[in-house]
Amino acid sequence: MKEIKSAELGEKYYEIDHESGLKIFVMPKENYSSAYAVFGTKYGSIDTRFKRSDSSEWTVVPEGIAHFLEHKLFESEDLDAFARYAKTGASANAYTSFDKTCYLFQCSDNFEASLEILLDFVTHPYFTEETVEKEQGIIGQEITMYYDVAGWMSTFNLLRLLYHNHPVRIDIAGTVESIAQITDKLLYDCYDTFYNLHNMCLTVVGNVTAKQVLDVCDRMLKKAPELEIERSFEEEPQSIAGNYCEYNLAMSMPVFSFGYKEKCEKPIQDIRKIVEVNILLEILAGDTSPLYDRLFSQGLINTGFSKEYFIGYGYEAVMFDGESTDPQAVSSEIKKAVKELREKGISDEQFETARRLLYGREIMDYNDIDSIANGFINAYFSGYSVFDAIEIYKSVTKNDIENRLADMMREDYSALSVVKSKAAGNGE
């Protein structure tokens, strides 16, 4: 067990290499009334082709299987996990993203009992042919429901414009056709590979001690066999697959996603680059930027406008989302603002304003136990420490940000996805 402190934050956490093979992070918060736990695996929707270190064969599985597996793990031969949590009073949930699957709960009482439930159901899968068939119908309905969610369709249509081959272009839940191929045997194959404790992480933040967490882990977890997992994706060209897509839904205001495909030089982006790009995006399109002011004053965006450095294993993009009566005008203004910033450079005031704002937000995040717990998972799976960002915000320079700008947001690699009503004009 290592104790790691941040003098800047006045916080500390414990990093534990458990004998089972599981990495554990615990951040005690003495003045908090509740605790938040996340049990995650480095396994998401993009992991459809992989090879285990104890096999010479590559395994290819249907799209959507990671999300399907997340749903199925809550079930058991007896009480499902939600019914068990109802007895302890904990609030539980789970999510699957492109590159991880996480199970979580928050509670004010009965922490040890709730943690036992979490560790128990995630480490004891129960799949049968009958329950898999039933779930195919449920998730199939969920998939088709998302076809009517404008923001979801806008984002995934953009990803399909930016990417030719990378599985990030596929819906996290898969398709109705792909999940129909899922069997109980395939679920066990994926579970045995990716739910190995060496590929997982447990984080607990709040009114708990490291000893409480360790005592439960010692009781509940068995030593996992050593295993390494190799991932494989089709080669992804730098070019984009398309630059415009329109999808029609009955709605009053069009929704858009505009983005730039960035060159992904290594599978996982380092924290310094993440910090630098986030500062760059704040300068370019933050609430105090000339671009935001111009778009807002012209009525082209509302307060729902957002920006994101969208990254994961083997993919990297800059994305802007929102509602607008004229999405094409918004994308044109963004491209113009990038060009202007590149030509004129970044002023000292712009840089300092953005740096201080994001530095302050980073510090404020340590008041939210859920942000911290999920932050630990993201950091560990990406190979950095949660305190690293604080130090980088203190040392980053304007020159670092200008160097990022010189290499990013190239117009040739940009695309616009729009979701709007046919009645709004230009409908297909």
LUMPA-958430 format. One record per residue (C-alpha): residue number from 1; residue in three letters; x, y, z. Coordinates in Angstrom, 3 decimals. Example, Ala and Ser with C-alpha at 12.3 -4.5 7.8 and 13.67 -1.06 7.14 Angstrom:
% LUMPA-958430
k, r, east, north, up
1, ALA, 12.300, -4.500, 7.800;
2, SER, 13.670, -1.060, 7.140;
This chain:
% LUMPA-958430
k, r, east, north, up
1, MET, 0.000, 0.000, 0.000;
2, LYS, 1.328, 3.425, -1.010;
3, GLU, 0.088, 6.723, 0.423;
4, ILE, 0.132, 9.504, -2.176;
5, LYS, -0.407, 13.142, -1.176;
6, SER, -1.037, 16.431, -2.959;
7, ALA, 0.066, 19.458, -0.968;
8, GLU, -1.749, 21.659, -3.475;
9, LEU, -5.101, 19.984, -2.847;
10, GLY, -4.615, 18.939, 0.753;
11, GLU, -5.762, 15.474, -0.324;
12, LYS, -4.291, 11.995, -0.134;
13, TYR, -5.164, 8.564, -1.433;
14, TYR, -3.950, 5.013, -1.035;
15, GLU, -2.830, 2.894, -3.984;
16, ILE, -2.998, -0.831, -3.267;
17, ASP, -1.758, -3.781, -5.303;
18, HIS, -4.054, -6.460, -3.945;
19, GLU, -2.835, -10.054, -3.848;
20, SER, -5.750, -11.054, -6.104;
21, GLY, -4.236, -8.992, -8.925;
22, LEU, -6.675, -6.094, -8.536;
23, LYS, -5.470, -2.479, -8.417;
24, ILE, -7.316, -0.520, -5.689;
25, PHE, -7.466, 3.222, -5.007;
26, VAL, -9.014, 4.610, -1.820;
27, MET, -9.430, 8.312, -1.019;
28, PRO, -10.876, 8.828, 2.468;
29, LYS, -13.005, 11.984, 2.926;
30, GLU, -13.593, 12.314, 6.657;
31, ASN, -16.202, 15.081, 6.554;
32, TYR, -18.393, 13.393, 3.944;
33, SER, -21.521, 11.462, 4.861;
34, SER, -21.480, 9.069, 1.905;
35, ALA, -19.127, 6.810, -0.033;
36, TYR, -18.879, 6.105, -3.760;
37, ALA, -17.326, 2.964, -5.263;
38, VAL, -16.538, 2.043, -8.881;
39, PHE, -15.426, -1.411, -10.024;
40, GLY, -14.252, -1.175, -13.624;
41, THR, -12.693, -3.264, -16.352;
42, LYS, -10.641, -2.032, -19.284;
43, TYR, -13.145, -3.431, -21.740;
44, GLY, -15.487, -1.452, -23.970;
45, SER, -17.429, -1.511, -27.184;
46, ILE, -14.332, -1.158, -29.405;
47, ASP, -12.827, -4.442, -28.115;
48, THR, -14.275, -6.740, -30.760;
49, ARG, -10.974, -8.392, -31.809;
50, PHE, -8.465, -9.594, -29.232;
51, LYS, -5.929, -12.272, -28.378;
52, ARG, -5.147, -13.678, -24.942;
53, SER, -1.529, -14.232, -23.886;
54, ASP, -2.315, -17.931, -23.287;
55, SER, -3.649, -18.429, -26.834;
56, SER, -2.247, -18.116, -30.347;
57, GLU, -5.697, -17.503, -31.842;
58, TRP, -7.439, -14.169, -32.351;
59, THR, -11.026, -13.966, -31.116;
60, VAL, -13.582, -11.881, -33.021;
61, VAL, -16.890, -11.136, -31.298;
62, PRO, -20.118, -9.345, -32.303;
63, GLU, -20.436, -5.588, -31.889;
64, GLY, -22.245, -4.595, -28.699;
65, ILE, -21.139, -7.581, -26.627;
66, ALA, -19.404, -5.512, -23.886;
67, HIS, -22.626, -3.569, -23.254;
68, PHE, -24.666, -6.796, -23.394;
69, LEU, -22.366, -8.367, -20.805;
70, GLU, -22.794, -5.359, -18.502;
71, HIS, -26.570, -5.880, -18.535;
72, LYS, -26.293, -9.610, -17.888;
73, LEU, -23.925, -9.370, -14.927;
74, PHE, -26.632, -7.885, -12.706;
75, GLU, -28.556, -11.162, -12.955;
76, SER, -28.000, -14.321, -10.907;
77, GLU, -29.753, -17.602, -10.138;
78, ASP, -31.225, -15.987, -7.022;
79, LEU, -31.724, -12.270, -6.320;
80, ASP, -30.419, -9.833, -8.918;
81, ALA, -27.932, -7.165, -7.795;
82, PHE, -30.501, -4.340, -7.660;
83, ALA, -32.727, -6.337, -5.303;
84, ARG, -29.718, -6.998, -3.076;
85, TYR, -28.768, -3.308, -3.037;
86, ALA, -32.335, -2.424, -2.037;
87, LYS, -31.653, -4.174, 1.275;
88, THR, -28.550, -2.053, 2.012;
89, GLY, -30.037, 1.235, 0.783;
90, ALA, -27.291, 1.823, -1.791;
91, SER, -27.984, 3.477, -5.143;
92, ALA, -26.376, 1.394, -7.909;
93, ASN, -25.721, 1.747, -11.622;
94, ALA, -23.358, 0.728, -14.440;
95, TYR, -22.163, 2.012, -17.784;
96, THR, -20.289, 0.829, -20.850;
97, SER, -18.215, 3.251, -22.904;
98, PHE, -15.982, 2.749, -25.914;
99, ASP, -13.066, 1.484, -23.811;
100, LYS, -14.303, 0.536, -20.329;
101, THR, -17.196, -0.979, -18.377;
102, CYS, -17.901, 0.212, -14.828;
103, TYR, -20.216, -0.884, -12.014;
104, LEU, -20.852, 1.553, -9.190;
105, PHE, -22.819, 2.391, -6.073;
106, GLN, -23.207, 5.251, -3.615;
107, CYS, -24.336, 4.820, -0.028;
108, SER, -24.572, 6.608, 3.326;
109, ASP, -24.809, 3.418, 5.431;
110, ASN, -23.933, -0.264, 5.161;
111, PHE, -20.818, 0.426, 3.083;
112, GLU, -19.149, -2.957, 3.676;
113, ALA, -22.306, -4.893, 2.802;
114, SER, -22.776, -2.852, -0.388;
115, LEU, -19.141, -3.363, -1.408;
116, GLU, -19.564, -7.101, -0.853;
117, ILE, -22.512, -7.096, -3.253;
118, LEU, -20.505, -5.182, -5.879;
119, LEU, -17.501, -7.496, -5.725;
120, ASP, -19.715, -10.590, -5.562;
121, PHE, -21.992, -10.052, -8.561;
122, VAL, -19.252, -8.695, -10.830;
123, THR, -17.026, -11.718, -10.104;
124, HIS, -19.805, -14.337, -10.415;
125, PRO, -21.332, -14.329, -13.901;
126, TYR, -24.480, -16.286, -14.675;
127, PHE, -25.528, -16.695, -18.313;
128, THR, -27.850, -19.243, -19.914;
129, GLU, -29.166, -19.660, -23.443;
130, GLU, -32.657, -18.652, -22.263;
131, THR, -31.606, -15.481, -20.403;
132, VAL, -29.407, -14.379, -23.307;
133, GLU, -32.294, -14.761, -25.733;
134, LYS, -34.560, -12.704, -23.455;
135, GLU, -31.936, -9.941, -23.181;
136, GLN, -31.547, -9.775, -26.956;
137, GLY, -35.133, -8.562, -27.181;
138, ILE, -34.667, -5.992, -24.403;
139, ILE, -31.417, -4.528, -25.783;
140, GLY, -32.774, -4.645, -29.332;
141, GLN, -35.564, -2.305, -28.201;
142, GLU, -33.008, -0.069, -26.471;
143, ILE, -30.967, 0.177, -29.681;
144, THR, -33.958, 1.164, -31.808;
145, MET, -35.040, 3.754, -29.207;
146, TYR, -31.735, 5.578, -29.688;
147, TYR, -32.563, 6.073, -33.373;
148, ASP, -35.047, 8.691, -32.124;
149, VAL, -32.564, 10.514, -29.853;
150, ALA, -31.233, 13.486, -31.818;
151, GLY, -28.022, 14.062, -29.849;
152, TRP, -27.073, 10.381, -29.961;
153, MET, -27.633, 10.099, -33.713;
154, SER, -25.813, 13.359, -34.361;
155, THR, -22.711, 12.152, -32.486;
156, PHE, -22.558, 8.668, -34.019;
157, ASN, -23.215, 9.956, -37.522;
158, LEU, -20.251, 12.306, -37.033;
159, LEU, -18.059, 9.397, -35.913;
160, ARG, -19.092, 7.486, -39.034;
161, LEU, -18.040, 10.492, -41.123;
162, LEU, -14.656, 10.766, -39.395;
163, TYR, -13.722, 7.074, -39.226;
164, HIS, -13.521, 4.470, -41.988;
165, ASN, -12.683, 1.348, -39.958;
166, HIS, -12.124, 2.015, -36.248;
167, PRO, -14.938, 0.433, -34.170;
168, VAL, -15.522, 3.769, -32.408;
169, ARG, -17.828, 4.425, -35.380;
170, ILE, -20.180, 1.648, -34.156;
171, ASP, -22.928, 2.257, -31.595;
172, ILE, -21.820, 1.152, -28.106;
173, ALA, -24.832, -1.175, -27.857;
174, GLY, -24.149, -2.643, -31.316;
175, THR, -26.919, -3.282, -33.823;
176, VAL, -30.020, -5.475, -33.672;
177, GLU, -28.260, -7.799, -36.145;
178, SER, -24.947, -7.965, -34.216;
179, ILE, -26.483, -8.717, -30.809;
180, ALA, -28.539, -11.520, -32.367;
181, GLN, -25.195, -13.374, -32.787;
182, ILE, -24.355, -13.227, -29.059;
183, THR, -24.426, -16.556, -27.189;
184, ASP, -23.876, -17.539, -23.581;
185, LYS, -20.559, -19.153, -24.601;
186, LEU, -19.334, -15.924, -26.236;
187, LEU, -20.296, -13.980, -23.107;
188, TYR, -18.267, -16.350, -20.927;
189, ASP, -15.300, -16.097, -23.336;
190, CYS, -15.333, -12.296, -23.097;
191, TYR, -15.940, -12.354, -19.363;
192, ASP, -13.035, -14.757, -18.707;
193, THR, -10.737, -12.537, -20.774;
194, PHE, -11.600, -9.004, -19.741;
195, TYR, -12.965, -9.510, -16.229;
196, ASN, -9.657, -10.923, -15.051;
197, LEU, -8.727, -8.864, -11.946;
198, HIS, -5.377, -7.908, -13.509;
199, ASN, -7.395, -5.994, -16.139;
200, MET, -9.621, -4.289, -13.541;
201, CYS, -9.597, -1.495, -10.977;
202, LEU, -11.590, -0.682, -7.828;
203, THR, -11.846, 2.907, -6.608;
204, VAL, -13.564, 4.066, -3.419;
205, VAL, -13.952, 7.689, -2.309;
206, GLY, -15.744, 9.189, 0.682;
207, ASN, -16.494, 8.325, 4.275;
208, VAL, -14.399, 5.121, 4.323;
209, THR, -10.964, 3.889, 5.357;
210, ALA, -8.475, 1.846, 3.363;
211, LYS, -8.773, -0.897, 6.000;
212, GLN, -12.536, -1.191, 5.474;
213, VAL, -12.031, -1.630, 1.736;
214, LEU, -9.161, -4.087, 2.146;
215, ASP, -11.032, -6.237, 4.674;
216, VAL, -13.894, -6.730, 2.205;
217, CYS, -11.527, -7.380, -0.728;
218, ASP, -9.564, -9.926, 1.295;
219, ARG, -12.790, -11.811, 2.040;
220, MET, -14.352, -11.617, -1.411;
221, LEU, -11.567, -11.854, -4.000;
222, LYS, -9.552, -14.871, -5.118;
223, LYS, -6.176, -14.668, -6.853;
224, ALA, -6.615, -14.251, -10.608;
225, PRO, -4.377, -15.998, -13.144;
226, GLU, -1.828, -13.800, -14.913;
227, LEU, -3.164, -12.703, -18.272;
228, GLU, -2.300, -10.128, -20.923;
229, ILE, -4.669, -9.031, -23.663;
230, GLU, -3.644, -7.871, -27.127;
231, ARG, -6.086, -5.701, -29.066;
232, SER, -6.202, -5.364, -32.849;
233, PHE, -7.968, -2.899, -35.133;
234, GLU, -8.091, -2.499, -38.887;
235, GLU, -5.684, 0.158, -40.106;
236, GLU, -7.334, 3.591, -39.995;
237, PRO, -6.337, 6.095, -42.705;
238, GLN, -5.853, 9.747, -41.758;
239, SER, -8.527, 10.800, -44.249;
240, ILE, -12.186, 11.116, -43.287;
241, ALA, -14.974, 8.906, -44.654;
242, GLY, -17.225, 11.869, -45.469;
243, ASN, -17.749, 15.529, -44.602;
244, TYR, -21.530, 15.919, -44.273;
245, CYS, -24.452, 13.826, -43.084;
246, GLU, -28.096, 14.697, -42.505;
247, TYR, -30.584, 12.603, -40.523;
248, ASN, -34.271, 13.428, -40.215;
249, LEU, -36.353, 13.377, -37.036;
250, ALA, -39.454, 15.344, -36.063;
251, MET, -38.006, 18.204, -33.991;
252, SER, -38.280, 21.977, -33.611;
253, MET, -34.563, 22.873, -33.604;
254, PRO, -31.782, 21.146, -35.581;
255, VAL, -29.001, 19.439, -33.591;
256, PHE, -25.432, 19.299, -34.884;
257, SER, -22.086, 17.663, -34.211;
258, PHE, -19.059, 19.181, -35.927;
259, GLY, -15.609, 17.711, -35.527;
260, TYR, -12.019, 17.331, -36.631;
261, LYS, -10.341, 13.948, -36.939;
262, GLU, -6.902, 14.190, -35.347;
263, LYS, -3.828, 12.130, -36.081;
264, CYS, -3.612, 9.434, -33.398;
265, GLU, 0.134, 8.932, -33.061;
266, LYS, -0.076, 6.400, -30.221;
267, PRO, -2.945, 4.253, -28.901;
268, ILE, -3.369, 6.151, -25.603;
269, GLN, -2.951, 9.933, -25.269;
270, ASP, -0.834, 11.219, -22.374;
271, ILE, -2.222, 13.541, -19.702;
272, ARG, -0.028, 16.492, -20.748;
273, LYS, -1.550, 16.495, -24.219;
274, ILE, -5.060, 16.192, -22.729;
275, VAL, -4.478, 19.245, -20.503;
276, GLU, -2.963, 21.282, -23.340;
277, VAL, -5.781, 20.512, -25.784;
278, ASN, -8.429, 21.302, -23.166;
279, ILE, -6.818, 24.714, -22.606;
280, LEU, -6.721, 25.250, -26.378;
281, LEU, -10.437, 24.434, -26.712;
282, GLU, -11.289, 26.778, -23.837;
283, ILE, -9.392, 29.590, -25.590;
284, LEU, -11.075, 28.811, -28.915;
285, ALA, -14.673, 28.132, -27.874;
286, GLY, -15.090, 28.698, -24.129;
287, ASP, -17.849, 30.941, -22.728;
288, THR, -15.547, 34.007, -22.785;
289, SER, -14.111, 33.412, -26.282;
290, PRO, -14.805, 35.743, -29.251;
291, LEU, -16.194, 32.723, -31.155;
292, TYR, -18.749, 31.891, -28.458;
293, ASP, -19.751, 35.547, -28.141;
294, ARG, -20.197, 35.858, -31.904;
295, LEU, -22.242, 32.655, -32.240;
296, PHE, -24.407, 33.450, -29.236;
297, SER, -25.086, 37.102, -30.158;
298, GLN, -26.131, 36.041, -33.674;
299, GLY, -28.551, 33.480, -32.218;
300, LEU, -26.651, 30.602, -33.855;
301, ILE, -26.162, 28.674, -30.588;
302, ASN, -27.685, 28.499, -27.114;
303, THR, -26.242, 27.524, -23.717;
304, GLY, -26.261, 23.860, -24.777;
305, PHE, -23.221, 24.423, -27.007;
306, SER, -20.307, 22.204, -25.929;
307, LYS, -16.774, 21.265, -26.941;
308, GLU, -14.812, 18.086, -26.276;
309, TYR, -11.434, 16.503, -26.808;
310, PHE, -12.762, 13.058, -27.687;
311, ILE, -10.110, 10.395, -27.118;
312, GLY, -9.650, 6.720, -26.420;
313, TYR, -7.672, 3.709, -27.545;
314, GLY, -6.658, 4.437, -31.135;
315, TYR, -8.960, 7.411, -31.763;
316, GLU, -8.669, 11.144, -31.276;
317, ALA, -10.981, 13.972, -32.377;
318, VAL, -12.104, 17.475, -31.443;
319, MET, -15.897, 17.784, -31.340;
320, PHE, -18.451, 20.589, -30.974;
321, ASP, -22.138, 19.873, -30.285;
322, GLY, -25.281, 21.906, -29.874;
323, GLU, -28.577, 23.144, -31.255;
324, SER, -28.743, 25.690, -34.056;
325, THR, -31.103, 27.025, -36.715;
326, ASP, -28.095, 27.055, -39.072;
327, PRO, -25.523, 24.321, -38.289;
328, GLN, -23.555, 25.067, -41.469;
329, ALA, -23.031, 28.652, -40.326;
330, VAL, -21.791, 27.404, -36.930;
331, SER, -19.273, 25.043, -38.545;
332, SER, -18.083, 27.851, -40.841;
333, GLU, -17.589, 30.180, -37.866;
334, ILE, -15.619, 27.510, -35.982;
335, LYS, -13.328, 26.958, -38.984;
336, LYS, -12.869, 30.702, -39.327;
337, ALA, -12.032, 31.073, -35.623;
338, VAL, -9.413, 28.294, -35.825;
339, LYS, -7.814, 30.017, -38.808;
340, GLU, -7.798, 33.419, -37.056;
341, LEU, -6.295, 31.975, -33.888;
342, ARG, -3.597, 30.254, -35.915;
343, GLU, -2.753, 33.466, -37.809;
344, LYS, -2.919, 35.960, -34.931;
345, GLY, -1.614, 33.706, -32.183;
346, ILE, -2.838, 33.365, -28.608;
347, SER, -2.609, 36.397, -26.344;
348, ASP, -1.163, 36.161, -22.824;
349, GLU, -4.564, 37.134, -21.428;
350, GLN, -6.428, 34.433, -23.384;
351, PHE, -3.959, 31.800, -22.229;
352, GLU, -3.995, 32.799, -18.555;
353, THR, -7.781, 33.124, -18.417;
354, ALA, -8.268, 29.617, -19.834;
355, ARG, -5.483, 28.042, -17.783;
356, ARG, -6.746, 29.493, -14.492;
357, LEU, -10.357, 28.561, -15.239;
358, LEU, -9.550, 24.909, -15.966;
359, TYR, -7.074, 24.724, -13.078;
360, GLY, -9.841, 25.961, -10.770;
361, ARG, -12.314, 23.435, -12.157;
362, GLU, -9.788, 20.642, -11.644;
363, ILE, -9.441, 21.606, -7.985;
364, MET, -13.225, 21.947, -7.535;
365, ASP, -13.722, 18.430, -8.903;
366, TYR, -12.171, 17.127, -5.685;
367, ASN, -15.379, 18.120, -3.897;
368, ASP, -17.342, 15.533, -5.898;
369, ILE, -16.744, 11.959, -4.800;
370, ASP, -18.218, 10.557, -8.015;
371, SER, -15.910, 12.726, -10.177;
372, ILE, -12.892, 11.584, -8.164;
373, ALA, -13.795, 7.885, -8.261;
374, ASN, -14.407, 7.863, -12.018;
375, GLY, -11.287, 10.015, -12.450;
376, PHE, -9.194, 7.305, -10.772;
377, ILE, -10.533, 4.719, -13.240;
378, ASN, -9.832, 6.942, -16.263;
379, ALA, -6.340, 7.792, -15.021;
380, TYR, -5.323, 4.222, -14.189;
381, PHE, -6.559, 2.752, -17.490;
382, SER, -4.778, 5.571, -19.374;
383, GLY, -1.496, 5.235, -17.476;
384, TYR, -1.316, 8.384, -15.347;
385, SER, -2.072, 9.568, -11.788;
386, VAL, -5.096, 11.656, -10.802;
387, PHE, -2.836, 14.359, -9.325;
388, ASP, -0.798, 14.730, -12.542;
389, ALA, -3.172, 17.227, -14.169;
390, ILE, -2.821, 19.703, -11.278;
391, GLU, 0.950, 19.866, -11.748;
392, ILE, 0.636, 20.242, -15.527;
393, TYR, -1.824, 23.145, -15.239;
394, LYS, 0.820, 24.909, -13.110;
395, SER, 3.703, 24.323, -15.544;
396, VAL, 2.055, 24.552, -18.999;
397, THR, 3.065, 27.527, -21.181;
398, LYS, 1.400, 29.532, -23.929;
399, ASN, 4.001, 28.163, -26.339;
400, ASP, 2.838, 24.602, -25.543;
401, ILE, -0.719, 25.533, -26.523;
402, GLU, 0.352, 27.282, -29.732;
403, ASN, 2.335, 24.189, -30.715;
404, ARG, -0.814, 22.102, -30.249;
405, LEU, -2.829, 24.535, -32.371;
406, ALA, -0.263, 24.296, -35.193;
407, ASP, -0.839, 20.525, -35.452;
408, MET, -4.593, 20.274, -34.887;
409, MET, -8.041, 21.085, -36.324;
410, ARG, -7.187, 20.869, -40.004;
411, GLU, -10.117, 21.765, -42.262;
412, ASP, -9.453, 18.815, -44.629;
413, TYR, -10.244, 16.461, -41.744;
414, SER, -13.467, 18.138, -40.575;
415, ALA, -17.055, 16.926, -40.889;
416, LEU, -20.556, 18.076, -39.965;
417, SER, -23.450, 15.874, -38.832;
418, VAL, -26.947, 17.414, -38.642;
419, VAL, -30.208, 16.034, -37.286;
420, LYS, -33.287, 18.039, -38.201;
421, SER, -36.909, 17.842, -39.218;
422, LYS, -37.757, 17.393, -42.902;
423, ALA, -40.018, 20.406, -42.475;
424, ALA, -36.931, 22.509, -41.713;
425, GLY, -35.949, 22.266, -45.390;
426, ASN, -33.407, 20.248, -47.357;
427, GLY, -34.936, 17.021, -46.051;
428, GLU, -34.241, 13.816, -47.845;
